[in-house]
Amino acid sequence: MEYERKGVSITWQVDNARYIRKRKMELYSPVISVDVMDGTNWKLGVHRMSEFTMWLTIEREAEDKGPGEFGLTNYEFSVNELRGTSSIRKTMYTYTFQKGQRCPEVAVNYRKIGKSFTSDTITIRCKIWKQRGSISKNGHFFLRTRMRTERCKFVGVIKNFSGFYMHDMKTWKLVSSSTNERLVKVNLHLFRLIKIEIIPMDNQDERFLNFKLFILDSSGNKANIGQLEQEFILKSHVEFHLPDVSKNYLMENSAQYLPNDTLSLHCEITFCSGKEYDNVERSEYETESIADVQKTEFSNVVELLTSKEGIPCDTKIQTATETFPAHTDILSAQSPIFEAMFKTKMEETIQKCVRIDDVDAETVKRMLVFLYSDAFEEMGWKDAMKLYFAADKYQILSLKSRCTTFLKQSVCLSNCVVLLLLADMHQDNDLMRAVHSYITEYGQEVLHGDQWRDLEKNLPQLAIETLRDVFLETMLI
């Protein structure tokens, strides 16, 4: 048997990640302590982000139990879920770290990226190996950081708009619903065009803002005029004009835009001001159950946990044809849906049994094997779709990501329309772009197939949107 060198994998999920680039800020992961690497402590860093590149490092903490020098060999980075790309820096690096020292920045470049970075979630992975000697077992750390955002919506109303004259001003003040902190005030001035001014309050640190504004018509719907969206760093104040909207134009079209001589403006403001959540969610070291999980039944995995770790099962997962013993702590740790079930007095808690009627037993078993061991078994694309549904239902993000990656690699003529429907149903942009790429390459075969004809007949809007998106993506390449 070929010798497999053991290493440590770090998976760091960053939510609301696009605000990092907008604020031009550095971001560091939670610190991990790696016992099998002489008790050294490490963290990942994002130092710069552009539309096309991310610069990453791994840094050793100044305080840890390890020796003065510690070398890593062949460490590598990858980034997933960034506008549908999966980019890997394949070059292997070797570096000797003093305490408190970080490696040189590693630039990760993306393929098939569009004009701007818009993904809200990125997953950064780093794998490291000890330079001298070896470690006793593989390890995997799961980290999560969520950037703090707050979204405020309001409808600003100016009554008696016909009497609102040049240089008059209307002010609205926004207060945080969670902290009661005064955030910004929005001023509306009337000059030749309508001018909007945003001013920070309470001597705040600079914040990244996404600001949207729409004029509402007489039916309360967003009108096609005066739509505005701006993103900026709010340091002192910013101002801008509504495009092509003057008082004269609104008065001339008062029946459409000024019911009862009232102008209504729909405003949406999203703030980002640092970290909201930063934690090592779990750490795993290779055990007998993990090593053998793909060779054994799920019941053997549970038996190993029960007999060797002394952790008795405290719930059951029941399908139409089979029942599986399980542990509430393990299910809750990776699924907020299971966590909610077990924390409240729901039927599942009282009966100590979770009934799953819309997922077959084989798929449930695959889901449980993943939750217990992080093992993703070989399967066909139809089974992967079932597992994707289960992962989405129970919000097991890491499993859903694995299923998406598998399905992206499985797109073919016989399933591309089916996967298009799946991606559209779950708003999975990553999978959607993979299907679009396939249609771009094999357009004639796809468009002349029976599945596409059925799509055009039953869901014409989706067919039109797909062709439009494929055309626009082709123009960007």
Contacts in CASP RR format, 6 or more apart in sequence:
PFRMAT RR
TARGET T0000
AUTHOR 0000-0000-0000
METHOD contacts of the structure
MODEL  1
MEYERKGVSITWQVDNARYIRKRKMELYSPVISVDVMDGTNWKLGVHRMS
EFTMWLTIEREAEDKGPGEFGLTNYEFSVNELRGTSSIRKTMYTYTFQKG
QRCPEVAVNYRKIGKSFTSDTITIRCKIWKQRGSISKNGHFFLRTRMRTE
RCKFVGVIKNFSGFYMHDMKTWKLVSSSTNERLVKVNLHLFRLIKIEIIP
MDNQDERFLNFKLFILDSSGNKANIGQLEQEFILKSHVEFHLPDVSKNYL
MENSAQYLPNDTLSLHCEITFCSGKEYDNVERSEYETESIADVQKTEFSN
VVELLTSKEGIPCDTKIQTATETFPAHTDILSAQSPIFEAMFKTKMEETI
QKCVRIDDVDAETVKRMLVFLYSDAFEEMGWKDAMKLYFAADKYQILSLK
SRCTTFLKQSVCLSNCVVLLLLADMHQDNDLMRAVHSYITEYGQEVLHGD
QWRDLEKNLPQLAIETLRDVFLETMLI
5 129 0 8 1.000
5 134 0 8 1.000
6 129 0 8 1.000
6 134 0 8 1.000
6 135 0 8 1.000
6 136 0 8 1.000
6 137 0 8 1.000
6 138 0 8 1.000
6 139 0 8 1.000
6 286 0 8 1.000
7 127 0 8 1.000
7 128 0 8 1.000
7 129 0 8 1.000
7 130 0 8 1.000
7 135 0 8 1.000
7 138 0 8 1.000
7 139 0 8 1.000
8 34 0 8 1.000
8 36 0 8 1.000
8 37 0 8 1.000
8 127 0 8 1.000
8 128 0 8 1.000
8 129 0 8 1.000
8 135 0 8 1.000
8 138 0 8 1.000
8 139 0 8 1.000
8 140 0 8 1.000
8 141 0 8 1.000
9 125 0 8 1.000
9 126 0 8 1.000
9 127 0 8 1.000
9 138 0 8 1.000
9 139 0 8 1.000
9 140 0 8 1.000
9 141 0 8 1.000
10 29 0 8 1.000
10 32 0 8 1.000
10 42 0 8 1.000
10 44 0 8 1.000
10 58 0 8 1.000
10 125 0 8 1.000
10 126 0 8 1.000
10 127 0 8 1.000
10 128 0 8 1.000
10 140 0 8 1.000
10 141 0 8 1.000
10 143 0 8 1.000
11 123 0 8 1.000
11 124 0 8 1.000
11 125 0 8 1.000
11 140 0 8 1.000
11 141 0 8 1.000
11 142 0 8 1.000
11 143 0 8 1.000
11 398 0 8 1.000
12 29 0 8 1.000
12 44 0 8 1.000
12 123 0 8 1.000
12 124 0 8 1.000
12 125 0 8 1.000
12 126 0 8 1.000
12 143 0 8 1.000
12 144 0 8 1.000
12 145 0 8 1.000
13 121 0 8 1.000
13 122 0 8 1.000
13 123 0 8 1.000
13 124 0 8 1.000
13 142 0 8 1.000
13 143 0 8 1.000
13 144 0 8 1.000
13 145 0 8 1.000
13 397 0 8 1.000
14 20 0 8 1.000
14 27 0 8 1.000
14 46 0 8 1.000
14 121 0 8 1.000
14 122 0 8 1.000
14 123 0 8 1.000
14 124 0 8 1.000
14 144 0 8 1.000
14 145 0 8 1.000
14 146 0 8 1.000
14 147 0 8 1.000
15 120 0 8 1.000
15 121 0 8 1.000
15 144 0 8 1.000
15 145 0 8 1.000
15 146 0 8 1.000
15 147 0 8 1.000
15 277 0 8 1.000
16 120 0 8 1.000
16 121 0 8 1.000
16 146 0 8 1.000
16 147 0 8 1.000
16 148 0 8 1.000
16 149 0 8 1.000
16 272 0 8 1.000
17 119 0 8 1.000
17 120 0 8 1.000
17 121 0 8 1.000
17 122 0 8 1.000
17 147 0 8 1.000
18 117 0 8 1.000
18 118 0 8 1.000
18 119 0 8 1.000
18 120 0 8 1.000
19 147 0 8 1.000
19 149 0 8 1.000
19 208 0 8 1.000
19 272 0 8 1.000
20 27 0 8 1.000
20 46 0 8 1.000
20 49 0 8 1.000
20 147 0 8 1.000
21 49 0 8 1.000
21 50 0 8 1.000
21 51 0 8 1.000
21 117 0 8 1.000
22 208 0 8 1.000
22 231 0 8 1.000
22 233 0 8 1.000
22 272 0 8 1.000
23 206 0 8 1.000
23 208 0 8 1.000
23 233 0 8 1.000
23 272 0 8 1.000
24 48 0 8 1.000
25 274 0 8 1.000
26 45 0 8 1.000
26 46 0 8 1.000
26 47 0 8 1.000
27 45 0 8 1.000
27 46 0 8 1.000
27 145 0 8 1.000
28 43 0 8 1.000
28 44 0 8 1.000
28 45 0 8 1.000
28 46 0 8 1.000
28 59 0 8 1.000
29 43 0 8 1.000
29 44 0 8 1.000
29 45 0 8 1.000
29 124 0 8 1.000
29 143 0 8 1.000
29 145 0 8 1.000
29 278 0 8 1.000
30 43 0 8 1.000
30 143 0 8 1.000
30 145 0 8 1.000
30 278 0 8 1.000
30 279 0 8 1.000
30 280 0 8 1.000
31 41 0 8 1.000
31 42 0 8 1.000
31 43 0 8 1.000
31 61 0 8 1.000
31 280 0 8 1.000
32 41 0 8 1.000
32 42 0 8 1.000
32 43 0 8 1.000
32 141 0 8 1.000
32 143 0 8 1.000
32 280 0 8 1.000
32 283 0 8 1.000
33 39 0 8 1.000
33 40 0 8 1.000
33 41 0 8 1.000
33 64 0 8 1.000
34 40 0 8 1.000
34 41 0 8 1.000
34 42 0 8 1.000
34 141 0 8 1.000
36 135 0 8 1.000
36 136 0 8 1.000
36 137 0 8 1.000
36 139 0 8 1.000
36 285 0 8 1.000
37 70 0 8 1.000
37 128 0 8 1.000
37 130 0 8 1.000
37 135 0 8 1.000
38 65 0 8 1.000
38 66 0 8 1.000
38 67 0 8 1.000
38 70 0 8 1.000
39 64 0 8 1.000
39 65 0 8 1.000
39 66 0 8 1.000
40 60 0 8 1.000
40 61 0 8 1.000
40 64 0 8 1.000
40 65 0 8 1.000
40 66 0 8 1.000
40 70 0 8 1.000
41 60 0 8 1.000
41 61 0 8 1.000
41 63 0 8 1.000
41 64 0 8 1.000
42 58 0 8 1.000
42 59 0 8 1.000
42 60 0 8 1.000
42 61 0 8 1.000
42 128 0 8 1.000
43 58 0 8 1.000
43 59 0 8 1.000
43 61 0 8 1.000
44 56 0 8 1.000
44 57 0 8 1.000
44 58 0 8 1.000
44 59 0 8 1.000
44 124 0 8 1.000
44 126 0 8 1.000
44 143 0 8 1.000
45 56 0 8 1.000
45 57 0 8 1.000
45 58 0 8 1.000
45 59 0 8 1.000
45 102 0 8 1.000
46 54 0 8 1.000
46 55 0 8 1.000
46 56 0 8 1.000
46 124 0 8 1.000
47 55 0 8 1.000
47 56 0 8 1.000
47 57 0 8 1.000
47 105 0 8 1.000
48 54 0 8 1.000
48 55 0 8 1.000
48 105 0 8 1.000
49 55 0 8 1.000
49 117 0 8 1.000
50 117 0 8 1.000
51 113 0 8 1.000
51 114 0 8 1.000
51 115 0 8 1.000
51 116 0 8 1.000
51 117 0 8 1.000
52 109 0 8 1.000
52 110 0 8 1.000
52 113 0 8 1.000
53 107 0 8 1.000
53 108 0 8 1.000
53 109 0 8 1.000
53 110 0 8 1.000
54 79 0 8 1.000
54 107 0 8 1.000
54 108 0 8 1.000
54 110 0 8 1.000
55 105 0 8 1.000
55 106 0 8 1.000
55 107 0 8 1.000
55 108 0 8 1.000
56 77 0 8 1.000
56 79 0 8 1.000
56 89 0 8 1.000
56 105 0 8 1.000
56 106 0 8 1.000
56 108 0 8 1.000
56 124 0 8 1.000
56 126 0 8 1.000
57 102 0 8 1.000
57 103 0 8 1.000
57 104 0 8 1.000
57 105 0 8 1.000
57 106 0 8 1.000
58 72 0 8 1.000
58 75 0 8 1.000
58 102 0 8 1.000
58 103 0 8 1.000
58 126 0 8 1.000
58 128 0 8 1.000
59 100 0 8 1.000
59 101 0 8 1.000
59 102 0 8 1.000
59 103 0 8 1.000
60 70 0 8 1.000
60 97 0 8 1.000
60 98 0 8 1.000
60 99 0 8 1.000
60 100 0 8 1.000
60 101 0 8 1.000
60 102 0 8 1.000
61 99 0 8 1.000
61 100 0 8 1.000
62 99 0 8 1.000
62 100 0 8 1.000
63 99 0 8 1.000
64 99 0 8 1.000
68 98 0 8 1.000
68 99 0 8 1.000
69 96 0 8 1.000
69 97 0 8 1.000
69 98 0 8 1.000
70 96 0 8 1.000
70 97 0 8 1.000
70 131 0 8 1.000
71 94 0 8 1.000
71 95 0 8 1.000
71 96 0 8 1.000
71 97 0 8 1.000
71 130 0 8 1.000
71 131 0 8 1.000
71 132 0 8 1.000
72 93 0 8 1.000
72 94 0 8 1.000
72 95 0 8 1.000
72 97 0 8 1.000
72 103 0 8 1.000
72 128 0 8 1.000
72 129 0 8 1.000
72 130 0 8 1.000
72 131 0 8 1.000
73 92 0 8 1.000
73 94 0 8 1.000
73 129 0 8 1.000
73 130 0 8 1.000
73 131 0 8 1.000
74 92 0 8 1.000
74 93 0 8 1.000
74 94 0 8 1.000
74 129 0 8 1.000
75 92 0 8 1.000
75 93 0 8 1.000
75 94 0 8 1.000
75 95 0 8 1.000
75 103 0 8 1.000
75 126 0 8 1.000
75 127 0 8 1.000
75 128 0 8 1.000
75 129 0 8 1.000
76 88 0 8 1.000
76 89 0 8 1.000
76 90 0 8 1.000
76 91 0 8 1.000
76 92 0 8 1.000
76 93 0 8 1.000
76 126 0 8 1.000
76 127 0 8 1.000
77 88 0 8 1.000
77 89 0 8 1.000
77 106 0 8 1.000
77 108 0 8 1.000
77 124 0 8 1.000
77 125 0 8 1.000
77 126 0 8 1.000
78 86 0 8 1.000
78 87 0 8 1.000
78 88 0 8 1.000
78 89 0 8 1.000
78 108 0 8 1.000
78 124 0 8 1.000
78 125 0 8 1.000
78 126 0 8 1.000
79 85 0 8 1.000
79 86 0 8 1.000
79 87 0 8 1.000
79 108 0 8 1.000
79 110 0 8 1.000
79 122 0 8 1.000
79 123 0 8 1.000
79 124 0 8 1.000
79 125 0 8 1.000
80 86 0 8 1.000
80 122 0 8 1.000
80 123 0 8 1.000
80 125 0 8 1.000
80 401 0 8 1.000
80 405 0 8 1.000
81 119 0 8 1.000
81 121 0 8 1.000
81 122 0 8 1.000
81 123 0 8 1.000
81 401 0 8 1.000
81 430 0 8 1.000
82 110 0 8 1.000
82 113 0 8 1.000
82 117 0 8 1.000
82 119 0 8 1.000
82 122 0 8 1.000
83 110 0 8 1.000
83 112 0 8 1.000
83 113 0 8 1.000
83 114 0 8 1.000
83 117 0 8 1.000
83 118 0 8 1.000
83 119 0 8 1.000
83 429 0 8 1.000
83 433 0 8 1.000
84 112 0 8 1.000
84 119 0 8 1.000
84 429 0 8 1.000
84 430 0 8 1.000
84 433 0 8 1.000
84 434 0 8 1.000
85 110 0 8 1.000
85 111 0 8 1.000
85 112 0 8 1.000
85 113 0 8 1.000
86 405 0 8 1.000
87 108 0 8 1.000
87 109 0 8 1.000
87 110 0 8 1.000
87 111 0 8 1.000
88 108 0 8 1.000
89 106 0 8 1.000
89 107 0 8 1.000
89 108 0 8 1.000
93 103 0 8 1.000
93 104 0 8 1.000
93 106 0 8 1.000
94 131 0 8 1.000
95 103 0 8 1.000
95 104 0 8 1.000
96 131 0 8 1.000
97 103 0 8 1.000
112 433 0 8 1.000
112 437 0 8 1.000
112 473 0 8 1.000
112 477 0 8 1.000
114 476 0 8 1.000
115 476 0 8 1.000
119 429 0 8 1.000
123 401 0 8 1.000
137 285 0 8 1.000
137 286 0 8 1.000
137 287 0 8 1.000
138 285 0 8 1.000
138 286 0 8 1.000
139 283 0 8 1.000
139 284 0 8 1.000
139 285 0 8 1.000
139 286 0 8 1.000
140 283 0 8 1.000
140 284 0 8 1.000
140 285 0 8 1.000
140 374 0 8 1.000
141 280 0 8 1.000
141 282 0 8 1.000
141 283 0 8 1.000
141 284 0 8 1.000
142 280 0 8 1.000
142 281 0 8 1.000
142 282 0 8 1.000
142 283 0 8 1.000
142 284 0 8 1.000
142 398 0 8 1.000
143 279 0 8 1.000
143 280 0 8 1.000
143 281 0 8 1.000
144 277 0 8 1.000
144 278 0 8 1.000
144 279 0 8 1.000
144 281 0 8 1.000
145 275 0 8 1.000
145 277 0 8 1.000
145 278 0 8 1.000
146 275 0 8 1.000
146 276 0 8 1.000
146 277 0 8 1.000
146 278 0 8 1.000
147 272 0 8 1.000
147 274 0 8 1.000
147 275 0 8 1.000
147 276 0 8 1.000
148 272 0 8 1.000
148 273 0 8 1.000
148 274 0 8 1.000
148 275 0 8 1.000
148 276 0 8 1.000
149 270 0 8 1.000
149 271 0 8 1.000
149 272 0 8 1.000
149 276 0 8 1.000
150 176 0 8 1.000
150 177 0 8 1.000
150 178 0 8 1.000
150 183 0 8 1.000
150 270 0 8 1.000
150 271 0 8 1.000
151 268 0 8 1.000
151 269 0 8 1.000
151 270 0 8 1.000
151 271 0 8 1.000
152 174 0 8 1.000
152 176 0 8 1.000
152 177 0 8 1.000
152 183 0 8 1.000
152 267 0 8 1.000
152 268 0 8 1.000
152 269 0 8 1.000
152 270 0 8 1.000
152 271 0 8 1.000
153 266 0 8 1.000
153 267 0 8 1.000
153 268 0 8 1.000
153 269 0 8 1.000
154 172 0 8 1.000
154 174 0 8 1.000
154 267 0 8 1.000
155 216 0 8 1.000
155 264 0 8 1.000
155 265 0 8 1.000
155 266 0 8 1.000
155 267 0 8 1.000
156 170 0 8 1.000
156 172 0 8 1.000
156 264 0 8 1.000
156 265 0 8 1.000
156 266 0 8 1.000
156 267 0 8 1.000
157 262 0 8 1.000
157 263 0 8 1.000
157 264 0 8 1.000
157 265 0 8 1.000
158 164 0 8 1.000
158 170 0 8 1.000
158 188 0 8 1.000
158 262 0 8 1.000
158 263 0 8 1.000
158 265 0 8 1.000
159 260 0 8 1.000
159 261 0 8 1.000
159 262 0 8 1.000
160 261 0 8 1.000
160 262 0 8 1.000
161 247 0 8 1.000
161 250 0 8 1.000
161 251 0 8 1.000
161 258 0 8 1.000
161 261 0 8 1.000
161 262 0 8 1.000
161 263 0 8 1.000
162 251 0 8 1.000
162 258 0 8 1.000
162 261 0 8 1.000
164 170 0 8 1.000
164 190 0 8 1.000
164 247 0 8 1.000
164 263 0 8 1.000
165 190 0 8 1.000
166 190 0 8 1.000
166 191 0 8 1.000
167 189 0 8 1.000
167 190 0 8 1.000
167 191 0 8 1.000
168 189 0 8 1.000
168 190 0 8 1.000
169 187 0 8 1.000
169 188 0 8 1.000
169 189 0 8 1.000
169 190 0 8 1.000
170 187 0 8 1.000
170 188 0 8 1.000
171 185 0 8 1.000
171 186 0 8 1.000
171 187 0 8 1.000
171 188 0 8 1.000
172 185 0 8 1.000
172 186 0 8 1.000
172 267 0 8 1.000
173 182 0 8 1.000
173 184 0 8 1.000
173 185 0 8 1.000
173 186 0 8 1.000
173 201 0 8 1.000
174 182 0 8 1.000
174 183 0 8 1.000
174 184 0 8 1.000
174 185 0 8 1.000
174 186 0 8 1.000
174 269 0 8 1.000
175 181 0 8 1.000
175 182 0 8 1.000
175 183 0 8 1.000
176 182 0 8 1.000
176 183 0 8 1.000
181 202 0 8 1.000
182 201 0 8 1.000
182 202 0 8 1.000
183 200 0 8 1.000
183 201 0 8 1.000
183 204 0 8 1.000
183 269 0 8 1.000
183 271 0 8 1.000
184 198 0 8 1.000
184 199 0 8 1.000
184 200 0 8 1.000
184 201 0 8 1.000
184 209 0 8 1.000
184 234 0 8 1.000
184 269 0 8 1.000
185 198 0 8 1.000
185 199 0 8 1.000
185 201 0 8 1.000
186 196 0 8 1.000
186 197 0 8 1.000
186 198 0 8 1.000
186 267 0 8 1.000
186 269 0 8 1.000
187 196 0 8 1.000
187 197 0 8 1.000
187 198 0 8 1.000
187 199 0 8 1.000
188 194 0 8 1.000
188 195 0 8 1.000
188 196 0 8 1.000
188 197 0 8 1.000
188 265 0 8 1.000
189 195 0 8 1.000
189 196 0 8 1.000
189 197 0 8 1.000
190 247 0 8 1.000
191 241 0 8 1.000
192 246 0 8 1.000
193 241 0 8 1.000
193 242 0 8 1.000
193 244 0 8 1.000
193 245 0 8 1.000
193 246 0 8 1.000
194 241 0 8 1.000
194 242 0 8 1.000
194 245 0 8 1.000
194 246 0 8 1.000
194 247 0 8 1.000
195 239 0 8 1.000
195 240 0 8 1.000
195 241 0 8 1.000
195 242 0 8 1.000
196 213 0 8 1.000
196 228 0 8 1.000
196 239 0 8 1.000
196 240 0 8 1.000
196 241 0 8 1.000
196 242 0 8 1.000
197 237 0 8 1.000
197 238 0 8 1.000
197 239 0 8 1.000
198 209 0 8 1.000
198 211 0 8 1.000
198 234 0 8 1.000
198 237 0 8 1.000
198 238 0 8 1.000
198 239 0 8 1.000
199 236 0 8 1.000
199 237 0 8 1.000
200 207 0 8 1.000
200 234 0 8 1.000
200 235 0 8 1.000
200 236 0 8 1.000
200 237 0 8 1.000
204 273 0 8 1.000
205 273 0 8 1.000
206 233 0 8 1.000
206 234 0 8 1.000
206 235 0 8 1.000
207 233 0 8 1.000
207 234 0 8 1.000
207 271 0 8 1.000
207 272 0 8 1.000
207 273 0 8 1.000
208 231 0 8 1.000
208 232 0 8 1.000
208 233 0 8 1.000
208 234 0 8 1.000
208 271 0 8 1.000
208 272 0 8 1.000
208 273 0 8 1.000
209 230 0 8 1.000
209 231 0 8 1.000
209 232 0 8 1.000
209 233 0 8 1.000
209 234 0 8 1.000
209 269 0 8 1.000
209 270 0 8 1.000
209 271 0 8 1.000
209 272 0 8 1.000
210 229 0 8 1.000
210 230 0 8 1.000
210 231 0 8 1.000
210 268 0 8 1.000
210 269 0 8 1.000
210 270 0 8 1.000
211 228 0 8 1.000
211 229 0 8 1.000
211 230 0 8 1.000
211 231 0 8 1.000
211 232 0 8 1.000
211 267 0 8 1.000
211 268 0 8 1.000
211 269 0 8 1.000
211 270 0 8 1.000
212 228 0 8 1.000
212 229 0 8 1.000
212 267 0 8 1.000
212 268 0 8 1.000
212 269 0 8 1.000
213 226 0 8 1.000
213 227 0 8 1.000
213 228 0 8 1.000
213 229 0 8 1.000
213 242 0 8 1.000
213 265 0 8 1.000
213 266 0 8 1.000
213 267 0 8 1.000
213 268 0 8 1.000
214 222 0 8 1.000
214 223 0 8 1.000
214 226 0 8 1.000
214 227 0 8 1.000
214 228 0 8 1.000
214 265 0 8 1.000
214 266 0 8 1.000
215 222 0 8 1.000
215 223 0 8 1.000
215 225 0 8 1.000
215 226 0 8 1.000
215 227 0 8 1.000
215 242 0 8 1.000
215 245 0 8 1.000
215 257 0 8 1.000
215 263 0 8 1.000
215 264 0 8 1.000
215 265 0 8 1.000
215 266 0 8 1.000
216 222 0 8 1.000
216 223 0 8 1.000
216 264 0 8 1.000
216 265 0 8 1.000
216 266 0 8 1.000
217 223 0 8 1.000
217 256 0 8 1.000
217 257 0 8 1.000
218 255 0 8 1.000
218 256 0 8 1.000
218 257 0 8 1.000
218 258 0 8 1.000
218 259 0 8 1.000
220 264 0 8 1.000
222 266 0 8 1.000
223 256 0 8 1.000
223 257 0 8 1.000
225 244 0 8 1.000
225 245 0 8 1.000
225 249 0 8 1.000
225 257 0 8 1.000
226 242 0 8 1.000
226 243 0 8 1.000
226 244 0 8 1.000
226 245 0 8 1.000
227 243 0 8 1.000
228 240 0 8 1.000
228 242 0 8 1.000
228 243 0 8 1.000
230 238 0 8 1.000
230 240 0 8 1.000
232 238 0 8 1.000
250 257 0 8 1.000
250 258 0 8 1.000
250 263 0 8 1.000
251 258 0 8 1.000
254 261 0 8 1.000
257 263 0 8 1.000
281 333 0 8 1.000
282 333 0 8 1.000
282 334 0 8 1.000
284 290 0 8 1.000
284 374 0 8 1.000
287 304 0 8 1.000
288 304 0 8 1.000
288 308 0 8 1.000
289 300 0 8 1.000
289 301 0 8 1.000
289 304 0 8 1.000
289 305 0 8 1.000
289 372 0 8 1.000
289 373 0 8 1.000
290 373 0 8 1.000
290 374 0 8 1.000
290 375 0 8 1.000
292 300 0 8 1.000
293 301 0 8 1.000
293 369 0 8 1.000
293 372 0 8 1.000
293 373 0 8 1.000
293 375 0 8 1.000
294 375 0 8 1.000
294 377 0 8 1.000
298 324 0 8 1.000
298 365 0 8 1.000
298 368 0 8 1.000
298 369 0 8 1.000
298 372 0 8 1.000
299 324 0 8 1.000
299 325 0 8 1.000
301 369 0 8 1.000
301 372 0 8 1.000
301 373 0 8 1.000
302 313 0 8 1.000
302 324 0 8 1.000
302 325 0 8 1.000
302 326 0 8 1.000
302 327 0 8 1.000
302 372 0 8 1.000
305 311 0 8 1.000
305 327 0 8 1.000
305 372 0 8 1.000
306 312 0 8 1.000
306 313 0 8 1.000
311 327 0 8 1.000
313 325 0 8 1.000
313 326 0 8 1.000
313 327 0 8 1.000
314 327 0 8 1.000
314 328 0 8 1.000
314 352 0 8 1.000
315 325 0 8 1.000
315 326 0 8 1.000
315 327 0 8 1.000
315 328 0 8 1.000
315 331 0 8 1.000
315 342 0 8 1.000
315 348 0 8 1.000
315 352 0 8 1.000
315 353 0 8 1.000
315 354 0 8 1.000
316 323 0 8 1.000
316 324 0 8 1.000
316 325 0 8 1.000
316 326 0 8 1.000
316 352 0 8 1.000
316 353 0 8 1.000
316 354 0 8 1.000
317 323 0 8 1.000
317 324 0 8 1.000
317 326 0 8 1.000
317 353 0 8 1.000
317 354 0 8 1.000
317 356 0 8 1.000
317 364 0 8 1.000
317 368 0 8 1.000
318 324 0 8 1.000
318 353 0 8 1.000
318 354 0 8 1.000
318 355 0 8 1.000
318 356 0 8 1.000
319 355 0 8 1.000
319 356 0 8 1.000
319 357 0 8 1.000
319 359 0 8 1.000
319 360 0 8 1.000
319 361 0 8 1.000
319 364 0 8 1.000
320 357 0 8 1.000
320 360 0 8 1.000
320 361 0 8 1.000
321 360 0 8 1.000
321 361 0 8 1.000
322 361 0 8 1.000
322 364 0 8 1.000
322 365 0 8 1.000
323 353 0 8 1.000
324 364 0 8 1.000
324 365 0 8 1.000
324 368 0 8 1.000
326 368 0 8 1.000
328 338 0 8 1.000
328 342 0 8 1.000
330 371 0 8 1.000
330 372 0 8 1.000
331 338 0 8 1.000
331 339 0 8 1.000
331 342 0 8 1.000
331 371 0 8 1.000
332 338 0 8 1.000
332 339 0 8 1.000
332 342 0 8 1.000
332 343 0 8 1.000
333 339 0 8 1.000
334 371 0 8 1.000
334 396 0 8 1.000
334 398 0 8 1.000
334 399 0 8 1.000
335 371 0 8 1.000
335 394 0 8 1.000
335 395 0 8 1.000
335 396 0 8 1.000
336 395 0 8 1.000
337 393 0 8 1.000
337 394 0 8 1.000
337 395 0 8 1.000
338 354 0 8 1.000
338 394 0 8 1.000
340 346 0 8 1.000
341 348 0 8 1.000
341 349 0 8 1.000
341 354 0 8 1.000
342 348 0 8 1.000
342 349 0 8 1.000
343 349 0 8 1.000
348 354 0 8 1.000
348 355 0 8 1.000
356 364 0 8 1.000
358 393 0 8 1.000
359 367 0 8 1.000
359 386 0 8 1.000
359 389 0 8 1.000
359 390 0 8 1.000
359 393 0 8 1.000
360 386 0 8 1.000
362 383 0 8 1.000
363 383 0 8 1.000
363 386 0 8 1.000
363 387 0 8 1.000
363 389 0 8 1.000
363 390 0 8 1.000
364 390 0 8 1.000
366 377 0 8 1.000
366 379 0 8 1.000
366 383 0 8 1.000
366 387 0 8 1.000
367 387 0 8 1.000
367 390 0 8 1.000
367 391 0 8 1.000
367 394 0 8 1.000
367 396 0 8 1.000
367 399 0 8 1.000
369 375 0 8 1.000
369 377 0 8 1.000
370 376 0 8 1.000
370 396 0 8 1.000
370 398 0 8 1.000
370 399 0 8 1.000
370 402 0 8 1.000
371 396 0 8 1.000
371 399 0 8 1.000
374 398 0 8 1.000
376 399 0 8 1.000
376 402 0 8 1.000
376 406 0 8 1.000
379 387 0 8 1.000
379 406 0 8 1.000
380 410 0 8 1.000
381 406 0 8 1.000
381 407 0 8 1.000
381 410 0 8 1.000
381 415 0 8 1.000
381 419 0 8 1.000
384 403 0 8 1.000
384 406 0 8 1.000
384 407 0 8 1.000
384 410 0 8 1.000
385 403 0 8 1.000
385 407 0 8 1.000
385 418 0 8 1.000
385 419 0 8 1.000
385 422 0 8 1.000
387 399 0 8 1.000
387 403 0 8 1.000
388 400 0 8 1.000
388 403 0 8 1.000
388 404 0 8 1.000
388 407 0 8 1.000
388 422 0 8 1.000
388 426 0 8 1.000
390 396 0 8 1.000
390 399 0 8 1.000
391 397 0 8 1.000
391 399 0 8 1.000
391 400 0 8 1.000
391 403 0 8 1.000
392 400 0 8 1.000
392 426 0 8 1.000
404 428 0 8 1.000
404 430 0 8 1.000
404 431 0 8 1.000
407 419 0 8 1.000
407 422 0 8 1.000
407 431 0 8 1.000
407 434 0 8 1.000
408 430 0 8 1.000
408 431 0 8 1.000
408 434 0 8 1.000
410 419 0 8 1.000
411 419 0 8 1.000
411 434 0 8 1.000
411 435 0 8 1.000
411 438 0 8 1.000
412 438 0 8 1.000
413 442 0 8 1.000
413 445 0 8 1.000
413 446 0 8 1.000
416 435 0 8 1.000
416 438 0 8 1.000
416 439 0 8 1.000
416 442 0 8 1.000
416 446 0 8 1.000
416 451 0 8 1.000
417 446 0 8 1.000
417 451 0 8 1.000
417 452 0 8 1.000
417 454 0 8 1.000
417 455 0 8 1.000
418 451 0 8 1.000
419 431 0 8 1.000
419 434 0 8 1.000
419 435 0 8 1.000
420 432 0 8 1.000
420 435 0 8 1.000
420 455 0 8 1.000
420 462 0 8 1.000
420 466 0 8 1.000
421 455 0 8 1.000
421 459 0 8 1.000
421 462 0 8 1.000
422 428 0 8 1.000
422 431 0 8 1.000
423 429 0 8 1.000
423 431 0 8 1.000
423 432 0 8 1.000
423 435 0 8 1.000
424 432 0 8 1.000
424 462 0 8 1.000
433 473 0 8 1.000
436 466 0 8 1.000
436 469 0 8 1.000
436 470 0 8 1.000
436 473 0 8 1.000
437 473 0 8 1.000
438 446 0 8 1.000
439 446 0 8 1.000
439 466 0 8 1.000
439 470 0 8 1.000
440 470 0 8 1.000
440 473 0 8 1.000
440 474 0 8 1.000
446 452 0 8 1.000
452 463 0 8 1.000
455 462 0 8 1.000
455 463 0 8 1.000
456 463 0 8 1.000
END
